[in-house]
Every structure is written in C-alpha cells, then in structure tokens.
Amino acid sequence: MKAKIEQIESDFAKKLDNPLKSTLQELQYAVPQNYQLHVSFLDANGRKKRSNASSDNWSPESGRIEIRFEPKSIDSKTNISSASSGLPSSMLTNGGIEKTTNHVPAANTSVHPMEADLLRALDRAESTPGWSFVSLKKFRDEILPTEPIPSTSAKLTDVHWQELIRSSIEKRLILVGKVANPKSPQFPVTTIRLNRLMPEVQAVLGRGKSDLDFHPIHIKGEPLSTTILRERR
C-alpha cells in the first residue's frame, strides 16, 4: 500500500530538520530550538497536495516542495516575528525565499504585518456591494492572490494564504461560519468574517473601540423588572 502525502511530508521533514538547521547556522541564520521543519508537497501551480492523497500523486518532475520552520506550539498572545511564525515564512534568504520587509505591527498588537494585510483584504471583501457573506474558498483562491500585500515583497503561494488564514482564525481575529448552498444543499458554504469586536482587529482597521461598544439607553420610569413583578401578582 502506497504511503500518503502527509506521511511522506512528515518523513521528509524529519530527515531534513537537523542538516538544514546546521547549514543555516553556518550561514549565520540561527533557528530557535522550539522550531521544527514543515514540508508541503505542491503541484506545479503551487497548490498543496491533499494530505490523504497517495504519494503517487506527486513527482519531482512536475511538483514543487515548500520548506519552512514553524513553532511547535503557537502562543497567540506572543508577538510573532516574520522569522518564527509559520506564516509565509521567516522568510529564509539564500534559498529563494525573501525576508519580509520591515513593518511595525499596527498599534502594538500581536497581529503580524501579513495578518494585518489579510484582515484589511477581508474588510474590503466584506464591503463588496451585493455580498451577504464571504466564502472562505473564494477569498483564499480568487481574492487574496490579487490583493496587495505591502508587508512583503515575496511571491505568496496557496500554502502561505492557508497559513495566514489559519493563524488569524486561531487568534479569533477571523470567525468561521456556514451558510446554505443553494446549488448543493448537502455541502454548506464555509464563510469567514472579521471579528470586529477584537481590539486587534479594530486597531488594524483604524477604528476605535467606542464605535462598537454597547451603550445602554436610559428610559425614565420604574425598572422593567419592577413592572413585570407587579403584573405577576
């Protein structure tokens, strides 16, 4: 029985981890101890192969391999630097992947600059006239590749977009939902939307918290609870 893509990716990462870290160390790129190598097998267009697909579905003649370092555990309250986030990658120089340009995260939040660009792109998508929701698939596959990402000059692949979206969802910056699919009711559409109550999201969008807070209205007269109790007697 042929191995699955995810198993080959895992085995490949284990074999490369120490040699690649040693090589980077020689080139004066130290990799923190709590980071591990992550390997993704892609097709010729940069799309990630399905994890449960047979290893026969990928070949070095037509496929590509993406290699990046990711933290073994992600603390969403810790500032993530471009070299350590599992986001479009650190991004290692000398290996064809560029370092991200220097950008300061908005308003001192824990939002990575690329995540901030992603949130702004989603904000624009949510404001599209006639749209009642944003499809995760459409946003990831059609909208993001055409969006400007000022925080990096690197060419981002589908894997990078997936990592950015995953990270933002884990931090609750983006909320995931489901809506009915009129064409295929058995397959609901996965939707995403900004968690606009999060201070980090408000800071990225440049909107004050006061605009979103609940403000009670004071009405003259006795409390409603008093009225209800009197009527029950």
N, C-alpha and C positions, 0 to 999 in steps of 0.2 A: 504494500500500500504506500502510495506516494505521500511524502510529508506535506503539510500545509504551509502556506506562505508565512504565517505568523511564527511557525517553528523554525523555518529557515532564517527569518529575520532575527529571531532571538539567538540562534546558534552563531550566526554571523557576527552579531554584536558582541557576544562573549569572547569570540576569538580575536576580534579587533581591539577590544577595550584597552588592555594593557599596552600592546605595541603602539597604538595610536597616541595614548596618553604620554608614553615615553618619547615619541617623536616630537610631539608638541612641546614637551618640556625642554627638549634640546633646542627648539626654535624659540624658547622663552615665552611659551604660552602655557602657563600652569593651569591644570584642570583641578578644581577642588575635589577633595576626597568623596564628598557626598553626591557627586555627579556620575551618571552612568551613560554609556553609549546607547543610542537608539538608532536602529536601522529601519528604513522603509523601502520596500521594493515598489518602483513606479513603472508605469508603462511609458511609451515614447512621448506621450503628451504631458507627462508629469502627474498623472492621476495615480493615486495609491491603489495597489492591487488589494483585492478583498482578502482579509486575514484568513478566511476559511477556504480560500481557493487552493487548488492543488499547485504544487511547486512547478508543474509543467507549464503553468500559465505565464511564467516569466522566463526570459532568456537574456543573456548579456548582449546579444546582437541587436535586440530591439528595445530593451528596457533600460531603466536608469535606477541608480541607488542613491538614496538620500541618507546622509550620516550626520547626526547631531548629538549633542550632550544635553541631558535633561536631569533635573534634580530628582533624587529618589523619592522625596516627598516634598510637596509644594505647600508652603505656608502662605496663604493668601494675604496675610497681614504684613508680610515682609516685602519690602521693595525688591522687585526683580530687576536685575541688570540685564542688558542685552546679551551678556555672555553667559547667563546662567538660567534662563527661564524656560527652556523647552519651546520658546517662541522662535520665530524664524531666526534662526539660530545665532547665536552668540556673536556674531556670525564669524566663524573661523576664517582668518585670512590665509593666503598662500594655498588654499585648497579650492579656489574658485568661488568661494562664498565670501562676501564682503562683511566688514564690520558695519554695524548700524552707525549712522551719523549721530553726532552729539545733540540730543534734545533733552530738555528738562521735563520730567513728567508734570502734567498740569496740576497746579495748586498743591504741590507736595503730597499727592495721594499715592496709593500703592498701585496706580494704574501705569503699566508700561507704555512708553510712547506709541508703540504699534497698536496696543489695545485702545489707546485714546483715538487713534486714526480710525480704527474699526468702529468704535462707538459713534463717531461723527458720521461715518458712512451709513450706519444703521439709522441714525437720526434722519438723514436725508431720505433714505428709503421709506421710512415710516411716514414722511411728509409728502410722498408721491400722490398727486391728485387721483382719486378713484380707488386707491388701495385701502382695504379694510384690515389687511394683515400683511406681514412679510414672510414669505416662505423661506425656510432655512436653506433648502436646496437652491432656490433661485438666487438668494442673496449670496451664497457661497460660490456658486458656479458661474453666475452671469454678471452680478452686480459688482462684487469685490474686484475681479480682475480688471475692471475698467476704472476703478476708483483710484485717485492719487493717494499715495502713502508717503507723506513728507518725511517721516521719521527714518526711512531707509532708502538707499539707492539700489538695493539688491532686487533682483527679479524674484518675486514670490511665486511659489507653486501651490497646488491644491493642498498639499500637506501643511504648508505654512498657514494657509487660511484656516484649516481644520484646527491647528494648534491654537491659533489666536482665538477662535470662537470657543473652543473647549475651555481655555484658560478663563475667558470672560464669563462663561456660564458657571464655572466652578466658584468664581468670586461673587456670583449673583449680580453681576453687572448687566447680564443679559438673562432674560427669563424665557423658558421654552414652553410651548403650548401645543394644542392640537385643534384643528378645525375640520369640519366635514368636507370631504372631497366629492363634489357633485358628479364627477366623471367616474370615480371608482370609490363608492361609499365604504368598501371594505378596507381601503387604505387611506386613513385620515392624513391631512397635510400637517407636517411638523412646522410650527411657526416660531419666530423669535421676536422679542420686543425689548426695548431698553427698560431696565428697572430704574425709572426716573425718580424714585424715592431715595435711591442710594446717593449719599453725599458725593461719592467719587464720580458718579455719572453727571450730577449737577455741575461739579467743578469742571469736568471735561467740556461740557456743553456751554459753560459760562453762564449758568442760570442759578440764581440764588435760591436757597432752600425755602425762603419765606413764600415764594410763589407757589410752592407745592404743599405747604403745611395746611392742616385743617384748622380753620378759625371758627370757633363757636359763635353763634349769634344770640345775643341776649334779648329775650322777649319779656315784656312787662307782664306781671301777674304771678300767680302762685305756680310752684313747680308742677310739671305734668304728673309726676308720681303722686303728689297730694291729690290731684283731681281724680286720678284712677282709683286710688284707695277709697275716696269718698263715694264714688259711684258704685263700688262693690258692696257698700254697707246696706 
